[in-house]
Amino acid sequence: PPTPPVVAPDAVTLVNGVVRLWVTTDGRLHLRRLGKARKGQVDNLVGRSHVQLPREAPAGVITSTTSDDDGNLIACEVRWGNVCRLRVESTSVPHRQRRTVQRWNELLEEGFIVDFAVNPETATDPEHAMAELKVDVEEAGDWFGGGHLMKQHWPLNLGCWEVGPHYPFDNGPNGINTLVSTHWVTSNGLAVMADPDTPYLHVGLNAPKSTLWDQLVSNRSFGVGVQNATRAILPMADGERTGDGMLRLQARAGFRRGQGAFQMDHPMIGWESSGSMDEALDGDGRSDGREFNEESTWLSMRVGLCALSNVRRAAETVLATLPRPSRAPPADVIRAPIWTTWARYKQHVDQTKVLTFAEEIIANGLHGSVMEIDDKWQAGYGELDFDMDKFPDPAGMVAKLHDMGFKVTLWVMPFIEENTEAYREGSAAGYFVKSDAPHHPVDALNGLKPGFFKWWNAPPVVALDVTNPAAVDWFVRRLKSLQTRYGIDGFKFDAGEPCFLPRKFETFQAMVHPSEYTRAWVNNVAAQFELAEVRTGHQTTGHSLLTRMGDRFSEWGVGNGLQSIIPTLLTSGLLGYPFCLPDMIGGNAYFGKFPDKELLVRWAQANAMMPAMQFSIAPWDVSADVAQLCRASLALRAQVVDALVELTESACHSLEPMCRPLWWLDPEDAETYRIQDQFAIGNDFIVAPVVVRGAVTRDVYLTAGHWVDLQDPGGRVYPGGQWTRDLDAPLSKLPLFRRLGATERREDCF
């Protein structure tokens, strides 16, 4: 029988199948899910949240409710005078009847859409007004998703993610990095999905409570290049500070530095959004020419809250809302490593070095799929033609690389320096992002012109206006000309994060959210090429591009070193980017730090079982035995590479991660939730790399089933659902296990 609605003067209970949401007039929202038990049903609390009421808000009143044909309440509205309002609707309400349906939430299920709006005109301080939803972290279990972070805690609640702007950065002020999403899932089965186009979105998770010291020295700033050498790697770990225990989702009135400790200084401060996504939309979120709604100017934080049966179902639910690729990446880049000139040569690359590098790869028995020619191949940044002094015969060089079995890609970015023909042509045509905002006095004194900006290299540059169709056509035509003239096969598309744009920038098409620049770079430019990689994204899951992790440091720790790559790989999959390209094996050798033998070998082993591989630091430059150990890693990869290629195809249909958290295999097994140094390839392989310096043994957890060591298939059978302690893992060993099929032997399991 239908559950009778619970209605009180100060609360209602909304119903969506087995899911319930208790909504109160003081802004609380408790999400519950009915489950089966031996003696009937159990009522499980999945998540507890609340909207942050402004100080000016009067007492709340439930102003409307909606029931379905069975009498269950499926929607309600709460108002606090003219200060704010809360609308909640079940995802089961038919789309044409829903007031909150939009593209980002229309496929969500087993939950509710929450729309909390605040009238900034009633705020005491309108500039700092916001609509905020807070979700209790501990109540929901362990947390995953949200984006790439410089210090990629797994799960996220082991860190203290400071509240800050949520758009793609290259090492953002609070640690947010190049790949961003607005959804999270938890071990209790909670799925949280925020509107990705919230104009001034700010996010924090278990944000640190400030100390007196933080009040004095904790201001956070975005930096470029060498400025990053002295910055803290964020987010801090829980324990370095006490976290506030909340996922905080804020729709602010603008980008500001903030107040108090942990202020955020970044390039979007002062930039103005083109407006709310709701402007001129009717009540169900779709334009039909109705009269303008004045509440569309209110600050609105829209969030989907869903209660699924477990964490895997929560992840599948949010992934089902995202665009899917129409095809897989080229199989060549899955089957063999990419080699790049960057970490080995930096900007000192030339034609002779590229050809010598390729010859050495082959001589050392380390085959490859692509030779990527990185920084300083161009005559000038943005010129998109070879420096003929360094590369006197590009076509001949490419032909030789093709003969050696390499495809050839070039490093490009949407930046153009002034002293180039490309700048003169593009500037005259209006193809670059504009800004009249004054620079810092020191920069102005040093001659930094309006519209130009500093980045990780010199000289200053302007940015391609990727919102301008004519500018995109001009840029892409020049890239395709490289392919025609020299035989180039594809491109490494670097940058694309809006953090590099000049302050208070203007684009050809006005933008609601900074991430629209990233989307246009990926969707309008990179996606036009079959062989391509990008490093940034936000709502750009619908392509076959390899999505590279941001630049790694050549060190061991979780702060952007080796221990960060497994959590970042797993996060990529949960964000909807299954075709993950980990950064260069051994890191980038920045700031004079080079990987030693052990670090390079352990990095190669971990990377060998990931969707794609990328070398730059030459193993034979470290030692002959390192080259041999890397060859062994490639040989082991060869045993699973067919499975990896098959997974690229299946990911196009479902966005299921190729490399999965262990909880994907057994989502009810709580032991799997915090395992951050293992991963699964599909459902039948478990990889347990050694990522601790000096370790020659490790503990391995295998999920339910029976497993064998892939390198000793006739040996011991390992029972799943338990730990194997102190497994031998000398430097020559990558622990890799295969699940036994139902018809394979199990009697010798012990």
N, C-alpha and C positions, 0 to 999 in steps of 0.2 A: 504493500500500500504506500501511497505517497507520504513523504514526511511532512507533517503539518508545519507551516512556517511559524517561527518563533518571532512574535512581534511584541515589542514593549515600547513605552514612550521614548526610551533612550537607546534602543538597539533593535536590529532585525537580523535574521539569519537567511542568507541566500543559498539556493540549492542548485547544484549541477551534477546530477547523477549521484555518485557516492561522495562528492566533494561538497563541503559546506564553508561558507564564509560569514563570520559574525562581524557585523558592522555596527559601530556605536556612534553616538553623537559627540563623543569626545575624540573621535578620530582613530579609534583602534580597529584593526582588521585581523582576525584570527582565522587562519585557514586550516581546515581539518579534513580528514579523509576516513571514511568508514572502511573497515577491513573485517575479514573473517577471523573468528577465534573458535576454540573448541566449544565454548558455551554461548555462541551467538556472535554478535558483531562487537567490534571494538571501535572506539572513536579516537583516532590518532591525530594529535596536533602536529601539523607539518611545518607551519611557519606562523610567526607572530610579527605583525608590523603595525605601524601607525603613521598617520600624516602629522607633520609638525605644524600645529596651528599658530598663526601669527599672534602676537600679544594683543593685537587690536580685536581679535575675533570674539564676538559675543557667544552666548550659549548656542549650541547647534540644534537644529530641528530637522527631522526626517520629513522632507517635503513631498516625496512621491515614492511609490513602490509599484512594481509590475509583477504579475503572477502568470504562470503558464496554465495550460488547460487542466492540469491536475491540481492546481491551487498552490504550487510551490512558488515562493518568491524567487525571481530571477534577476531583478534589477532594483536599484534604489538610488535616491539622491538625498544627500544631507547638505544643508546650507547653514553657514554662519553669517547671517545678515548679508551685507554687500561686500564682505571681506574675503570670503573663500567658499568654495563648494566642492563636494565630493560626489562623483558619479561612479557607480559600480554596476557592471553588467556581466552576466554569465556568458561564457564563450559558446554556450548552447543556443543562445538567442539567434534566430535566423538573421543573416547579414543585413537584409533590407530593413529589418526592424531595430537594428542596433544603432545606438547613438555614437558608439566609440569605435566602430570597425574601421580599420585602415589596413593597408597592405602588410604592415609588419606584424599585425596581430590576428589577421583573419583566419589563419590556420591553427591557431593555438586551441588546445582542448583541455578538458578536465580542470577548468579554472575560471578566472574572472579577470576582466579588464577594469583597472582602477584609473580614474582620471581625476586628479586633484588639481584644482585651479585656484590661484590667489590673485586678487585684484591689487596690483602694485600701487594704484592711486590712493589706497587706504593705508599704505604702510607708513610708519614713522620715518623710515629711511628708504625711499623708493629705489635708490640706486643699488641697494643691497637686498632688495626684496627677493624672495624665492618661494617656489613651491617645492616642498621636500617630502619624500616618502622614506621612512626608515624601516629596515627589516632586521629583526633580531638575528644575529649570526649564530650564536650558540644553540638556540632552539632548533635551528634547521639542520644542524650537523656540520659536515665538512663541505667547503665551498670550492667551486672550480669555474673557470671561464673569465670573461671580462676583457681580456687583452693580454698582449705580451708585456712583461715587466722586466726592468733591468735586473732585479733580483726576483726570480720567478718562484715564489713560495708555492709548495704543493703539499696540502691544500692551501688556499689563499688565506685562511684564517690563522695560519702560522705566522703571518706577517701583519704589519700595521700600515696599510695603504692609506696615505694621507689624502684628504679630500682635495681634489684638483680638477682642472679642465680635462675633459674626456674626448680627445681627438688624437690622431696619430702624431707621435713625436719621434725624433731621434734623440732618445734619452731625455724624457720630459722632466719637469721640475719635481714631480712626485714619483718618478720611476716608470710612468707609463711609456711604452715604447712604440714600435712601428706598426703593429697590428692590433686593431681595436675592435671590440664588439660591445653590445649592450645587453648581453644575456649571461646568466649565471645558473648553475644547477648545484644541488646539494645532495649529500648522502641520504637525506630523509625523503628525497623525491620531489623537493621543491624546485620549480623552475621560475626564474624571475627574468622578464624581458622588458626592457625600457624602450620607449620610442627612440629609434636611432637618430631621428631628425630633430630632437629637442634642441632648440637653437643655442643655448648657453649651458649645455649639460655639464655638470660636475659630479664626480663619483669619488667615494671613499669606501673602504671596507676595513672594519676594525681599526679606524683611524687612531693614531696615537694621542693620548691625553698629554697635553703639554706640561713641561716642567718650567721652573723659573729660567733655567738655562735656555730652553727652547724659545722662551719669550724674547731672549736677547739675541740669539744667533741662528735661528732656524729658518730664516727667509730662504725660499727656494727660487732658483732662477734657471731658465733655459740657457744653455751655452753651446758653443760649437768648437770643434777641433780640440786644441790643447786645453781649453777651458775645462773640458771634462776630466782631465787627469787628476784634478784635486777635488772633484765633487763626490759627495757621499753616494754610494750605490744603494738605491731605494727600490722598494719599501724596506723599512727597518723590520727586523724580526720581532715577533711578539716575545717580550722578555727584555729587549732593549728599551721598550716603552710598554706601558699598559694600554691596550686598545680600548676603544669605546664600545666594542661589541655590536656594531651596527653596519649593515650595508646602507649607505646614504646616497640617495639619488635626488639630485637637485636641478630644477629648472630655474636658473637665475635670471635676473633682469639684464645682465651683461657680464662681460669678462672684466673682472676687477682683481686687484692684488689680494683682496681679502683683508681681514682684520685679525689682530692678535698673532699668535704663533703660526708657523707653517704657511706664511703668505706665499702666493705663487706669482712670480714674475715671468711672463711669457709673451710671445709676439702678438697674440690675439687681443691683448688688453687694449681697449679703445676701438677695436673693430666692431662694426654694427651689422647684425644679421639683417637680411632683407625682409624679415617678418616671420610671424608665426605660420606654421604649416596649416593652421586652421583658417586663415583669412579667406573670406568668401566661400567657406565650406558650409554645407547645410548640417543638420543635426546628426546625420549618420556618417559624417566625415567625407562626403563626396560632393563635388561641386555640381549644382544644378541651377545656378542663377538666382537663388533666393536672396532675399534682403540680407545685408551684412549683419552679423551677430556681434554686438559690442563686447560680449565676453570672450571673443576670439583674441582680444588684446590682453587678456589675463595671462599670467604665467601658468603654464600647464605641465604637470609631470604625469605622463601616462605610463602605466606599468601593467604588464600581464603577470598575474600570480596564479600558478598552476600547481596542483597537488597530484603527482603521478605515483605509481605504485613503487618505484625505486629510482635510483639515480640514473640508470641507463635509459629508462623510459622518459625521464625528464630531459636527458640529452637528446634523445631521438625526437622528442616533441619540438624543441626549439630548432633543431637542425631542419626539421620538415618545413619550417617557415621561410628558409633561405633559398635564394636562387641556386640552381645546380648546373654544373658544367655540361655542355653538350657533347664533349669528347674528353678523352684522357690525354695527358701529356704524351709526347713522343716516347715510345718504349725505349729508345736508345739511351735517354738520360736516366732511366731507371736501371737499366742493365749494366751500365758502366759509369765510372765517375766523371764528373766535370773537373777540368783543371783550369785554374785561373792564375793570371800573372801577378795579382795584387800583393799578396803577403810576401811573396818571394822577391819581387822586383820593385814594389811600390810604384813611384812615378818614373822610374829609370828604365822602363820597358822600351824595347826597340825590335826591329824585325829579326836581327840576328839572335837576340835572346829568346824570342818566341820560338823560332825554329830549333834552336839548341835545346830548349826546354822540352819540346815535343820529342826530339831524338832521345833525350835522356829518359823520358818516361818509358818509351818503348824498350830501350836498352836495359832498363831495370825491371822489365816484365810487369809493368803496372799500366795496363791498358786504360783507355779513356774514351769518352763519347764526344766531349766538347772541349775545345780550347777557347777560353774566354780571355780576350785581350782587354785589360782594365785601364785604369787612369793614365792619361797622357799619351794616348795614341793619336789624339786629334791635334790639328794645327792650332786650335784655340778652343776653349770650352764652348760648346754649342755649335761649333763650325760644322761638325758632322762630316769631316773629311780628314784623311790621314795627314800627319806631319811627314812630308816627303823627305825631310832630312833623316828622320828616324826610321821611316818605312818607305824606302825608295821604290819598292815594287810590291804593293799590297796584293795585287791580283796573283802574282807569282807566288807570294808567300801563302796565300789562301789555297792555291792549287796544290802546293806541296803538303800542306796540312791535311787537305782532303785525301791525298794519296796515302798519307800515314794513318788514315782512319778517323781523323778528327773533323767534326763540324766546327765552325768558327762563329763566335759571337763577340759583340763589342759592347763595352760599358757606355751607357748613355744616361743622362739625367736631364730634367727640364730647365736647366740653367744655361745662360748665355753671357759670356763676358763681353765687355764693351769693344775691345780692339779686335773685332772680327767682322767679316763680311755678313755673317748671319745676323749680328746685332743691327748693323746698318739697314739691312733689308727688312728685318722683322720690326724694328722700331718705327720705320717709316710707314709700315702697314698696320701698326697698332696691335701687334701680336703678343705683347708682353703685359704682365700684371702691372698695374699702375699704383702709385702712392705719392701723395704730396706731403705726407707726414714728416715733420722735422726729425732728423736723426739725433742721437746723443751728441752733445756738444763736442766731445772728443772725436767722434766719427766724422762729424761735419767739418771739424778743423783739419782732419786728415783727407778731406776731399770726397767723402762718400756722398754720392749724388742721390737725389730723390728717386725712389723706385728700385735702387740697387740695395743689396744686402750682403752681409758676410755669411760665409758658410764654412765647411771644414777645410776648404782649400783657399788659395788666393789666385787671382784677384777677386774683388766683389763682382756679383753677377745680378742679372734680372731673371725673372721666372717666366717661362712660357705660359700664356693664358690658355689653359686647357679647357676652359669653358667656351672659347671662341672657335666655332667650327672651321673658320678660314685658317686660324693659327694652327689648329690640329692637322688640317689637310696639308699645310705647308711643311710642318715638322715631319709628318709621316711620309710624304713624298720624298723628302730628303733622305730618310732612313731607307726607303725602298730603292732609291738611287744607289746607295751603298751596296745593296744586295745585287743590283743589276751590274754595276761597274766592276765589283771586286769578288762577287760570289759569296758574300757574307750570308750566313744561314739564319741568324737571329740576334737577339739583343738581351743584355742584362740591364733592366730598367731600374736605376737606382733613385733614391730620394722619392719625392712625391708627397712628403708630409707637409701639411700647411704651416708647421712651425718655422719653416725657413722663409716664408713670405714676408715682405716688408710690412711694417706696422700700418694699420688702417688702410689696408690694400683695397683696390677696386678691381673687379673682373668684368669681362664682357657681359656675362650673365650673372646677375646678383645671386649670392649664395645665402641660404638659410643657416647652414652649418659649415664650419671649416672643413669637415671631412668630405664635403662635396668636391674640393680640389683633388683629394686623394682618389675619390671614385672616378673623376674625369680622367686623371692620369692613367689609371688602370683600365677603365672601360673604353675610353676613347682612343688611347694610344697603344698601350702594351698589348691589349687583347687583339689587336689587328695582326699579330704575328704568331705563327704556330710554335716556333721555338723561342721562348721568352721566359724570363724570371722577373719577379718584382719583390720588393721587400716590405711593402706597405699595403694596407687595405682597411676598409670599413664598409661593410655591406657590398663586397666585391667577390662573393663566393662563386659566381656563375661562370667561371672561366677555367681553362685547362692550364693556366700558368703555374709554374713552380713558384711558391711563395717562400722566400728566403727569410731565415731568422736575421735579426739585426747583427751587426758586427760583434763577434765574441772576443773577449780578452784571453790571452794565452796564460791561463792560470786554472787552478783546480776548482775553486769555490762556486757556490750557487749564485754569487754576485757576478753574473755574466761570464762565468768560466765553464769548465767541463760539466760541473754538477748542475748547471742551468739548462743543458740542452735536452735532457729527457723531459723535465717539467714543461719546457717551452714547446717541444714536439707534441706532447699530449694536449697542451692548451690549444695549439694550432688546430688539431683535429676537432676539439670541442667547439671552436669558434666557426667551424665550417670550411677549413682550409686543409683538406687531406693531403694535398701534394706539397708536403713540407720539404724544403731544401735547407738542412742545417747549414750554418755558416762554415767557413773553412776549417778543415781538420787541423787542430792545434791552435786555432785562433789566428788573430791578425798580426801578432808580434808588435803590438803598439807599445809606445813609451819604453822601448828598449827591452821588453820582456819577450824572450823566445822560449818555445816549448822544449823541454828536455826529452830524452828518449822515452821515459815512462809516460809522460803526459801525451806525447804524440801517438804512441802505440795505443794507450787506453782510449784516446779520443777516436782513433780510427776504428777500433773495435766497436765502440758504442754506435758510431755513425754507420757502420757497415750494414746494420739491420734496419736502417731508417729508409724512407721512401727514395731519397736521392743522396749522393755523396759529392763532396767537393774538396779537392786537394789544392793547395798552393805551396805551402812550405814543403819542400821536397824531402821525402823520407830518407833518401840516400845522402842528403846533405848532413843529416844527423849521424847516421852510421849505416853500414851495410846490413847489420842485423835488424835495424828498424825497417829498412826496405823489405827484408824478408818477412818480418812479422806483419807488415801491411799487405804483402801479397797473400799471406795466410788469411787475413781478414776478408780480402776480396774473394778468395776461394770459398770461404764459408758463405759469403753472401750469394755466391753462384748457386748454392743449394736451396736458397729460398727466393731467388729473384723472380722465378715464374709466379710464385704466390704473390709477390709484390706487384707484378704487372697485372695480374688478375684483379687485385684489389683496386688498382687505379680505375679499372672499368666499372667495378661495382660501386665505387664511390661516386661516379657520375649519376647513378640512379637514386642514391639515398643520402649522399654526403656522409656516410659512415666513415669514421676515421680508418685509415690504413693501419696506423700504429695506435694502439688503444691502451687506456689505463687498465690495470688488472681488474678493476671493478666492472668493466664492460663485460668481462667473461662471467663474472659471478656477482651481480649487483647487490645481493643480499648478504654477502660476506664482508662484515665490517673490518676484517683484517686487511682488506685490500685498499681501503680508502686513503691511507696515508703513505702508501708505497710510492716513493718518488724517484727511485733509481732502477726500476724495472718497467718493461712495457711488453705488450703483446703485438704480434704481427697477425692481423686477422684474429681468428679465434683458436688457432692451432699451434702457434709458436709463442714461447715466452722467452724474452731476452733479459739477462741480468748482468749488465756490464759492471766492471770494477771502476768506480769513479772516485775512490779515496786513495790519496797518495801513499805509496808504500804497502798497500794491502795486497796479500797473495791468497786470501780466503775471503769468503763473504757468505752471508745468510741469503737464502733464496726462498721466496714464497711461490708455490705453485697452486693454482686454483683447482677446483674439483675436477676429478678425472685421474688418468694415469699418464705419466710423462716419461720420455727417455731423452738422454743427452744426445743431441743431433750428431755429436762427434764420436759417440760410442753407442750406436743404435742397438747393438746386440747385448749391451751391458745392463746395468741396474734399471729397474722400473721404479719410478718415484710416484708415490701416492700423492694426490692433490689434496687441497684443503688444509695444508699444514706447511710449516717451515722446515727446510733442510738447513741445518746449522753448519757453519764452518766448511762450506764446500771449497775444495781446492780450486784456486784460480790464479796460477802463476801468470807472469807477464805474457806468456804465449797462449793463454786460455781465455776465450770469451764464453761464458756459460750461456748456452742456448738449448732450449728444450722443445721437443715436439710432442704434441698430444697423440696418444695411441688411439687408433680407431676402434670401433666396437668389435671388429672381428680379429683384432690383434691380441696377442697373449697378455695375460694379466696375472697368471698364477705365481710368477716369481716376484711380485710386488712386495716390498718390505720397507 
